């Protein structure tokens, strides 16, 4: 039976057959790696049909997520994940991947899955959610704006345009144009836009009202100025170990409520909120200490016309 050293040596030898030493550069105290364009191009080919997903809230149980994806997403070949909450869904072809993304937003166990096509240089570091891709519908859009430039101009009134769905590109559904837009935490999210459309016959500009519908919108936290949770639902909040007071109903002649216990409950919730506020990093607190007791939950406005 081979010894451990022999097995390790055989493994290293096999790796040496495939990997090679490439001389790095050194500038002052920094080691600089300078890949070639061909190297990057070859490496990107493997991931071109991959969708990258993440959740704004708690990370799901991976086996359940994988089963969900394989059951619902046609053409899925492989699912992998990183420890900090990024999920990679590799499809057989790019069209399979695009179809799944365009059919979103997807919900898994009540949580929206934020899906984007993989792109070169995509950061895999979890940061505070300041921007989120959202599908937006633009109703009553004149047909002359169903072009790449036209859609880009209109969608820029909401955020940063990313891409339109295939049906919009082919002009097969003219009731509305559907575009994926990167929204910012500070976006006002209007319900309509005004397009000053040039009148080619008369040489003037005609104002056109374009109705805006958001297919899904994340919640906003005023305390840490990020997306994905309400002000009273910070991810770091831990109440599992506490036995929160419950209002006691005492049945006498009429059903009455123990006011003292309810007051204690309200006081405890205010204390929890103050502690959550203190957990927010310095410089990221969107409220003052004086406003803690009056902070209310806040969500993006969403169109009721669906």
C-alpha distance (Angstrom), angle and dihedral (degrees) to the residues before:
residue distance angle dihedral
X1 . . .
X2 3.84 . .
X3 3.79 118.0 .
X4 3.81 122.8 -117.1
X5 3.80 91.5 -108.6
X6 3.79 90.5 53.9
X7 3.81 92.4 51.4
X8 3.80 92.0 47.5
X9 3.78 90.5 47.8
X10 3.79 92.1 50.5
X11 3.82 90.2 50.8
X12 3.79 92.5 50.7
X13 3.78 91.3 48.1
X14 3.80 91.4 51.6
X15 3.81 90.7 50.8
X16 3.79 91.6 49.0
X17 3.78 89.4 57.5
X18 3.81 90.0 61.8
X19 3.80 104.1 31.4
X20 3.77 127.0 58.7
X21 3.77 137.0 -170.7
X22 3.82 114.9 -99.0
X23 3.79 114.9 -168.1
X24 3.84 110.9 -118.0
X25 3.79 125.4 -149.9
X26 3.79 126.8 -116.1
X27 3.79 125.4 -150.0
X28 3.79 115.0 179.9
X29 3.82 103.6 -51.9
X30 3.82 96.3 -20.5
X31 3.81 126.8 97.8
X32 3.81 107.7 -141.6
X33 3.81 122.6 -158.7
X34 3.80 113.3 -160.3
X35 3.83 112.2 -169.8
X36 3.78 120.7 -166.5
X37 3.80 122.9 -114.0
X38 3.81 90.4 -114.7
X39 3.80 90.4 53.6
X40 3.81 91.6 54.2
X41 3.80 92.9 43.4
X42 3.80 92.4 52.6
X43 3.79 91.9 47.2
X44 3.81 93.1 49.0
X45 3.80 93.2 54.7
X46 3.79 90.8 71.7
X47 3.80 93.3 58.6
X48 3.81 102.2 36.8
X49 3.83 92.5 103.7
X50 3.82 94.1 45.2
X51 3.79 127.0 111.9
X52 3.80 117.7 -153.6
X53 3.79 116.3 -147.1
X54 3.77 138.6 -179.0
X55 3.78 140.0 169.1
X56 3.78 126.5 -123.0
X57 3.78 92.2 -145.0
X58 3.78 134.9 34.1
X59 3.81 118.1 -15.0
X60 3.81 112.0 -106.0
X61 3.79 126.7 -126.9
X62 3.82 103.3 -85.7
X63 3.85 99.7 -138.6
X64 3.80 90.8 52.5
X65 3.80 92.1 48.0
X66 3.80 91.4 48.5
X67 3.81 91.2 50.4
X68 3.81 90.4 49.3
X69 3.81 92.1 50.7
X70 3.81 95.0 47.0
X71 3.81 91.0 48.0
X72 3.80 97.1 48.8
X73 3.80 107.1 27.0
X74 3.77 117.9 73.9
X75 3.80 117.5 -143.1
X76 3.81 95.6 20.1
X77 3.81 112.2 151.7
X78 3.79 108.0 170.3
X79 3.81 140.2 7.8
X80 3.80 124.0 -159.4
X81 3.79 136.0 163.8
X82 3.78 144.7 -161.5
X83 3.78 124.9 -130.1
X84 3.80 92.2 -112.3
X85 3.79 95.1 60.4
X86 3.81 109.1 -87.8
X87 3.81 118.1 134.1
X88 3.79 125.4 -160.0
X89 3.80 119.8 -154.1
X90 3.80 111.3 -169.2
X91 3.81 115.9 -161.8
X92 3.78 132.0 -165.6
X93 3.79 92.5 -114.5
X94 3.80 140.1 6.5
X95 3.85 92.5 -109.5
X96 3.82 90.2 57.8
X97 3.80 89.8 52.4
X98 3.81 93.5 45.9
X99 3.80 91.4 49.8
X100 3.81 92.3 55.3
X101 3.81 93.2 47.4
X102 3.80 92.7 47.4
X103 3.80 92.1 50.3
X104 3.79 89.6 59.5
X105 2.91 159.6 133.3
X106 3.80 89.1 96.7
X107 3.80 123.2 -165.5
X108 3.80 123.5 -151.8
X109 3.80 117.5 -174.1
X110 3.78 89.2 -19.5
X111 3.80 94.2 -52.2
X112 3.82 123.2 109.8
X113 3.80 115.7 -121.2
X114 3.80 110.3 -137.5
X115 3.82 105.0 -144.4
X116 3.79 128.4 -172.6
X117 3.80 133.8 165.9
X118 3.78 112.2 -101.4
X119 3.79 113.1 -106.0
X120 3.77 134.3 -175.0
X121 3.80 114.1 -85.1
X122 3.80 94.1 16.4
X123 3.80 109.0 164.2
X124 3.80 117.1 -123.0
X125 3.78 94.9 -163.4
X126 3.77 117.8 112.5
X127 3.75 109.9 -128.0
X128 3.75 134.7 170.9
X129 3.79 107.1 -66.7
X130 3.79 104.2 -109.8
X131 3.82 97.1 146.3
X132 3.80 130.6 37.3
X133 3.85 129.8 -178.6
X134 3.80 110.8 -123.3
X135 3.80 132.6 177.4
X136 3.80 111.0 -118.9
X137 3.81 128.6 -169.2
X138 3.80 119.8 -147.7
X139 3.81 110.2 -158.0
X140 3.83 125.9 -159.0
X141 3.79 92.6 17.5
X142 3.83 110.9 164.1
X143 3.79 114.0 -116.7
X144 3.80 94.2 -117.9
X145 3.81 88.0 68.9
X146 3.81 94.8 56.8
X147 3.78 90.9 101.3
X148 3.79 132.6 98.4
X149 3.80 91.7 -100.7
X150 3.79 94.0 41.8
X151 3.80 95.0 49.7
X152 3.80 90.4 45.1
X153 3.80 91.8 53.4
X154 3.81 94.4 48.5
X155 3.82 96.3 42.2
X156 3.81 90.3 49.7
X157 3.80 86.9 70.8
X158 3.82 87.4 70.2
X159 3.80 104.1 35.0
X160 3.79 140.0 -63.1
X161 3.84 111.2 -25.4
X162 3.81 114.1 -130.6
X163 3.82 108.8 172.5
X164 3.80 143.5 -40.2
X165 3.78 124.4 -121.1
X166 3.81 120.6 -102.3
X167 3.80 94.6 -105.1
X168 3.79 90.8 54.3
X169 3.80 91.9 47.8
X170 3.81 90.6 52.2
X171 3.84 92.8 43.8
X172 3.81 90.6 -127.9
X173 3.82 96.1 136.1
X174 3.78 112.5 43.1
X175 3.81 99.4 175.3
X176 3.79 90.0 88.9
X177 3.79 140.9 -10.3
X178 3.80 113.9 -120.1
X179 3.80 116.9 -149.4
X180 3.80 132.2 169.4
X181 3.80 108.1 -130.0
X182 3.80 130.7 -173.7
X183 3.79 105.4 -127.2
X184 3.78 124.9 -156.8
X185 3.80 126.8 -137.5
X186 3.79 89.7 -119.8
X187 3.82 94.9 47.5
X188 3.80 114.9 129.1
X189 3.83 91.8 -146.3
X190 3.81 101.4 -148.1
X191 3.79 121.5 -149.9
X192 3.79 90.9 -137.6
X193 3.80 141.1 15.6
X194 3.79 131.0 -147.2
X195 3.80 116.0 -135.5
X196 3.80 116.9 -163.1
X197 3.78 96.3 -146.1
X198 3.83 118.4 -164.1
X199 3.80 112.8 -120.3
X200 3.78 102.5 -140.7
X201 3.81 94.2 -166.0
X202 3.80 99.7 49.1
X203 3.80 99.2 26.7
X204 3.80 96.3 -126.2
X205 3.81 136.0 103.8
X206 3.79 124.5 -100.5
X207 3.85 119.6 -157.7
X208 3.81 111.8 -130.2
X209 3.80 123.6 -168.6
X210 3.83 114.2 -137.2
X211 3.81 115.8 -167.3
X212 3.80 115.7 -139.8
X213 3.81 125.7 -148.3
X214 3.82 124.1 -175.1
X215 3.80 113.9 -150.8
X216 3.80 92.3 -157.8
X217 3.79 135.5 -3.8
X218 3.81 130.3 -167.2
X219 3.77 123.2 -128.9
X220 3.79 120.1 -103.9
X221 3.80 127.9 -134.1
X222 3.79 114.9 -147.1
X223 3.80 92.5 -166.4
X224 3.82 99.7 60.7
X225 3.83 97.6 15.9
X226 3.81 94.9 -125.1
X227 3.78 137.9 120.3
X228 3.78 131.0 -110.8
X229 3.80 105.5 54.3
X230 3.78 141.7 47.4
X231 3.78 124.3 -107.0
X232 3.81 90.2 -102.0
X233 3.82 94.2 46.3
X234 3.80 107.0 60.6
X235 3.85 111.1 166.4
X236 3.81 91.1 -123.9
X237 3.79 93.6 58.1
X238 3.81 110.0 116.4
X239 3.77 117.6 -171.2
X240 3.81 98.3 148.9
X241 3.80 94.3 101.4
X242 3.79 94.9 49.5
X243 3.75 129.9 86.6
X244 3.78 100.6 -144.3
X245 3.82 115.5 -151.5
X246 3.77 113.6 -105.5
X247 3.78 125.5 -150.2
X248 3.80 108.5 -101.6
X249 3.78 118.3 -137.6
X250 3.82 112.1 -151.0
X251 3.76 115.2 -163.8
X252 3.80 110.8 -143.5
X253 3.75 124.0 135.4
X254 3.79 87.4 -40.6
X255 3.79 131.2 16.1
X256 3.80 107.0 -94.4
X257 3.77 134.1 177.4
X258 3.79 126.6 -125.0
X259 3.81 98.1 -118.6
X260 3.81 94.5 -167.7
X261 3.82 92.6 59.1
X262 3.80 91.2 48.2
X263 3.80 90.3 50.7
X264 3.81 89.7 51.9
X265 3.80 89.7 50.7
X266 3.81 92.3 52.0
X267 3.80 91.0 47.3
X268 3.81 91.3 51.1
X269 3.80 91.8 50.6
X270 3.80 90.6 50.5
X271 3.81 89.0 50.7
X272 3.83 90.6 50.4
X273 3.79 90.7 51.2
X274 3.80 92.0 49.8
X275 3.82 90.5 51.0
X276 3.81 91.0 49.2
X277 3.79 89.8 50.6
X278 3.79 90.7 54.3
X279 3.82 90.0 52.4
X280 3.80 91.7 61.4
X281 3.84 111.4 101.4
X282 3.79 116.4 -101.4
X283 3.76 112.6 -89.7
X284 3.81 92.9 24.0
X285 3.80 99.6 79.5
X286 3.75 110.9 117.4
X287 3.81 95.0 -169.0
X288 3.79 136.4 47.4
X289 3.76 125.9 -118.3
X290 3.80 89.8 -109.0
X291 3.80 91.2 59.0
X292 3.80 96.5 51.0
X293 3.78 96.3 96.5
X294 3.81 92.9 50.6
X295 3.81 99.7 42.5
X296 3.80 112.2 130.6
X297 3.77 130.5 -164.4
X298 3.79 115.5 -95.2
X299 3.77 131.1 -163.3
X300 3.77 133.7 178.1
X301 3.82 114.6 -90.8
X302 3.78 112.1 -107.2
X303 3.75 130.8 -163.7
X304 3.79 115.7 -105.9
X305 3.79 92.6 -154.5
X306 3.77 104.0 94.8
